Amino acid sequence: MLSIWGLPAFDDNYLWIVHNGKNAIAVDPGDAAVVSKALQEHGLQLRAILATHKHADHTGGIARLLAQSPVPVYGSQTDQIPGITHPVSDGERITIPELNLTLEVIAVPGHTLGHVAYYTASEQALFSGDTLFAGGCGRLFEGSAAQMRASLNKLAALPANTRVYCAHEYTLSNLRFAATAEPDNPQVAARLQHVQSLRAENKPSVPSLLADELATNPFLRSDQHGIVATLRRECGLPEQADADACFAALREWKNRF
């Protein structure tokens, strides 16, 4: 198994490094200084950069890293990410030979129209960017609620033992919302208590297991009876609302939470 490190950056970002003790890739390197320091301290050679989407806290360090190490940069051409050398599309497979690592590209529009996630079966790992968070999902800056729901359904279909490496430490607030949206779910309450303990000790709450997301993340459960009932009570969701409408109401409520 390869090692995967989360490097804290900015207020609440995680920049991910995947390595084998010698060679490394960087996922969403928003801050080049943070990534460079980790590489230098551990004697790692950067071999590739993966970007999930175009926002600066995910891409801001690419140019500086390339000046230090001219490596392939993978990302969606739709998002027009500066420095991209290898545009990727849904279903494509990326191989990083120095790490003996293959990743599958999964198009997940919603947060941005060109957002992609990267999944590696060998490492049982998903780099979900700002699409699937621990306990939540990203805001809809460009895509529709229906697009985001379809994207999350794609990720939900991955093996339940997949570890989800999202890009932000939002878990505590996400689970507080989940507990409001689905108050009768004991697994939400237990997970919230666990994450409160982690954060009280300044420990990261990610990665999370996809199995836990399926059991507690309201955005993967927006059509469940308990959540629908809450949406009808709190948001005036119509009785005849379909699954997309339920998801849209949930996402809008979270924006105001």
C-alpha positions as CSV (number, residue, x, y, z in Angstrom):
1,M,0.0,0.0,0.0
2,L,1.1,3.5,-0.7
3,S,1.1,6.3,2.0
4,I,-1.4,9.1,1.7
5,W,-0.7,12.3,3.7
6,G,-3.1,15.2,4.3
7,L,-1.2,18.5,4.5
8,P,-3.2,21.2,6.2
9,A,-3.3,24.5,4.3
10,F,-5.2,27.8,4.5
11,D,-8.1,27.8,7.0
12,D,-9.4,24.3,6.4
13,N,-8.0,22.7,3.3
14,Y,-6.2,19.4,2.9
15,L,-3.6,19.0,0.2
16,W,-3.0,15.3,-0.5
17,I,0.4,13.7,-1.1
18,V,0.5,10.0,-2.3
19,H,3.9,8.4,-2.1
20,N,5.9,5.2,-1.9
21,G,8.8,6.6,0.1
22,K,10.6,7.9,-2.9
23,N,8.2,9.2,-5.5
24,A,5.0,11.2,-5.0
25,I,2.0,12.8,-6.6
26,A,0.2,15.9,-5.3
27,V,-3.6,16.2,-5.4
28,D,-5.1,19.7,-5.4
29,P,-1.9,21.6,-4.4
30,G,-3.3,24.9,-3.6
31,D,-0.2,26.1,-1.7
32,A,3.1,25.2,-3.3
33,A,5.1,26.0,-0.2
34,V,3.2,23.5,1.9
35,V,3.7,20.7,-0.7
36,S,7.4,21.6,-1.4
37,K,8.2,21.5,2.3
38,A,6.7,18.1,2.8
39,L,8.5,16.7,-0.3
40,Q,11.9,18.1,0.7
41,E,11.6,17.0,4.4
42,H,10.9,13.4,3.4
43,G,13.2,13.2,0.3
44,L,10.3,12.7,-2.1
45,Q,10.4,13.4,-5.9
46,L,7.2,14.9,-7.3
47,R,6.1,12.8,-10.4
48,A,2.6,14.2,-11.2
49,I,0.0,16.7,-10.1
50,L,-3.8,15.9,-10.1
51,A,-6.4,18.7,-9.9
52,T,-10.0,18.0,-9.1
53,H,-11.3,21.5,-10.2
54,K,-10.2,25.0,-10.9
55,H,-10.7,26.9,-7.7
56,A,-7.5,28.6,-6.5
57,D,-7.3,26.8,-3.1
58,H,-6.9,23.6,-5.2
59,T,-4.7,24.9,-8.1
60,G,-2.8,28.0,-6.8
61,G,0.4,26.1,-6.2
62,I,0.7,24.4,-9.6
63,A,2.7,27.0,-11.4
64,R,5.4,27.2,-8.7
65,L,5.6,23.4,-8.4
66,L,6.0,23.1,-12.1
67,A,8.9,25.6,-12.0
68,Q,10.6,23.3,-9.5
69,S,9.6,20.0,-11.2
70,P,8.2,19.9,-14.7
71,V,5.8,17.0,-14.2
72,P,2.5,16.0,-15.9
73,V,-0.6,17.9,-14.6
74,Y,-3.9,16.1,-14.9
75,G,-7.3,17.8,-14.7
76,S,-10.4,18.6,-16.6
77,Q,-10.0,20.8,-19.6
78,T,-13.6,22.0,-19.1
79,D,-12.5,23.8,-15.9
80,Q,-9.6,25.5,-17.8
81,I,-7.1,24.8,-15.1
82,P,-3.8,26.7,-15.7
83,G,-0.8,24.4,-16.3
84,I,-2.8,21.3,-17.4
85,T,-0.7,19.1,-19.6
86,H,-3.0,16.0,-19.7
87,P,-6.7,16.9,-20.0
88,V,-8.8,14.1,-18.6
89,S,-12.4,12.9,-19.1
90,D,-14.9,10.6,-17.5
91,G,-13.8,7.0,-17.4
92,E,-10.2,7.6,-18.4
93,R,-7.5,5.8,-16.5
94,I,-4.3,7.5,-15.4
95,T,-1.1,5.6,-14.7
96,I,1.7,6.9,-12.6
97,P,4.5,4.3,-13.4
98,E,6.9,5.6,-10.7
99,L,4.3,4.6,-8.0
100,N,2.8,1.7,-9.9
101,L,-0.5,3.5,-9.4
102,T,-3.6,3.6,-11.7
103,L,-6.5,6.0,-11.0
104,E,-9.9,6.2,-12.7
105,V,-11.3,9.6,-13.6
106,I,-14.9,10.2,-12.5
107,A,-16.7,13.3,-13.9
108,V,-18.7,14.8,-11.0
109,P,-20.2,18.1,-12.2
110,G,-22.0,20.3,-9.7
111,H,-19.6,22.3,-7.6
112,T,-18.0,23.3,-11.0
113,L,-19.0,22.0,-14.4
114,G,-15.6,20.4,-15.0
115,H,-15.1,18.9,-11.5
116,V,-13.6,15.4,-11.5
117,A,-12.7,12.9,-8.8
118,Y,-10.0,10.3,-8.9
119,Y,-10.4,6.7,-7.7
120,T,-7.8,4.0,-7.2
121,A,-9.0,0.5,-6.5
122,S,-5.6,-0.7,-5.4
123,E,-5.4,1.8,-2.6
124,Q,-9.2,1.8,-2.0
125,A,-9.1,5.6,-2.1
126,L,-11.2,8.3,-3.6
127,F,-10.0,11.9,-4.0
128,S,-13.3,13.7,-4.1
129,G,-12.2,17.4,-4.1
130,D,-15.2,19.6,-3.2
131,T,-17.9,17.2,-4.4
132,L,-18.3,14.6,-1.6
133,F,-17.3,15.8,1.9
134,A,-17.2,13.9,5.1
135,G,-20.9,14.3,6.1
136,G,-21.8,16.7,3.3
137,C,-21.3,17.9,-0.3
138,G,-20.0,20.9,-2.1
139,R,-21.9,24.1,-2.9
140,L,-23.4,24.5,-6.4
141,F,-21.4,27.3,-8.0
142,E,-22.0,26.2,-11.6
143,G,-24.0,23.0,-11.8
144,S,-27.5,22.1,-10.9
145,A,-28.8,20.2,-7.9
146,A,-29.7,17.3,-10.3
147,Q,-26.1,17.2,-11.6
148,M,-24.7,17.1,-8.1
149,R,-27.1,14.4,-7.0
150,A,-26.1,12.3,-10.1
151,S,-22.4,12.9,-9.4
152,L,-22.8,11.8,-5.8
153,N,-24.7,8.7,-6.9
154,K,-21.7,7.8,-9.0
155,L,-19.4,8.0,-6.0
156,A,-21.9,6.2,-3.8
157,A,-21.7,3.2,-6.1
158,L,-18.0,2.7,-5.4
159,P,-17.0,-0.1,-2.9
160,A,-18.2,0.7,0.6
161,N,-14.6,0.2,2.0
162,T,-13.4,3.1,-0.1
163,R,-11.6,5.8,1.9
164,V,-12.8,9.3,1.0
165,Y,-10.1,11.9,0.9
166,C,-12.0,15.2,0.6
167,A,-10.4,18.6,0.4
168,H,-11.8,20.4,3.5
169,E,-12.2,20.0,7.2
170,Y,-16.0,20.7,7.2
171,T,-17.1,17.5,9.0
172,L,-18.2,18.9,12.3
173,S,-20.5,21.5,10.8
174,N,-21.7,19.0,8.2
175,L,-22.7,16.4,10.9
176,R,-24.5,19.0,13.0
177,F,-26.6,19.7,9.9
178,A,-27.0,15.9,9.4
179,A,-28.3,15.5,12.9
180,T,-30.9,18.3,12.3
181,A,-31.9,16.8,8.9
182,E,-32.2,13.2,10.2
183,P,-32.6,13.4,14.0
184,D,-33.7,9.8,14.5
185,N,-30.5,8.3,12.9
186,P,-28.4,6.9,15.7
187,Q,-25.4,6.5,13.4
188,V,-25.4,10.3,12.8
189,A,-25.4,11.0,16.5
190,A,-22.6,8.5,17.2
191,R,-20.5,9.9,14.3
192,L,-21.1,13.5,15.5
193,Q,-19.9,12.6,19.0
194,H,-16.8,10.9,17.6
195,V,-15.8,13.8,15.3
196,Q,-16.4,16.3,18.2
197,S,-13.8,14.3,20.2
198,L,-11.4,14.2,17.3
199,R,-11.6,18.0,16.6
200,A,-11.3,18.8,20.3
201,E,-7.9,17.2,20.1
202,N,-7.2,19.0,16.8
203,K,-7.1,15.7,15.0
204,P,-8.4,15.4,11.3
205,S,-11.8,13.9,10.7
206,V,-10.8,12.7,7.2
207,P,-10.4,10.4,5.4
208,S,-13.8,8.9,6.0
209,L,-15.2,5.5,4.9
210,L,-17.7,5.5,2.2
211,A,-19.8,3.1,4.2
212,D,-20.1,5.8,6.9
213,E,-21.1,8.3,4.3
214,L,-23.8,6.0,3.1
215,A,-25.1,5.7,6.6
216,T,-24.9,9.3,7.8
217,N,-24.3,11.8,5.0
218,P,-27.7,13.4,4.3
219,F,-26.7,14.2,0.7
220,L,-26.4,10.5,0.0
221,R,-29.7,9.9,1.8
222,S,-31.8,12.8,0.6
223,D,-34.6,10.5,-0.5
224,Q,-34.8,8.6,2.9
225,H,-38.1,8.9,4.7
226,G,-36.7,10.7,7.8
227,I,-35.0,13.4,5.7
228,V,-38.0,13.9,3.4
229,A,-40.2,14.3,6.5
230,T,-37.9,16.9,7.9
231,L,-37.8,18.8,4.6
232,R,-41.6,18.9,4.5
233,R,-41.7,20.2,8.0
234,E,-38.8,22.6,7.9
235,C,-38.7,23.7,4.2
236,G,-42.3,23.2,3.0
237,L,-41.3,20.5,0.5
238,P,-44.3,19.5,-1.5
239,E,-45.8,16.0,-1.0
240,Q,-45.2,15.2,-4.7
241,A,-41.5,16.3,-4.8
242,D,-39.3,13.9,-6.6
243,A,-35.7,12.8,-5.6
244,D,-34.1,15.7,-7.4
245,A,-36.4,18.2,-5.7
246,C,-35.7,16.7,-2.3
247,F,-31.9,17.0,-2.9
248,A,-32.3,20.6,-4.1
249,A,-34.3,21.5,-1.0
250,L,-31.7,19.9,1.3
251,R,-28.8,21.7,-0.4
252,E,-30.6,25.0,-0.2
253,W,-31.4,24.5,3.5
254,K,-27.7,23.7,4.1
255,N,-26.7,27.0,2.5
256,R,-28.8,28.7,5.2
257,F,-27.9,26.5,8.1
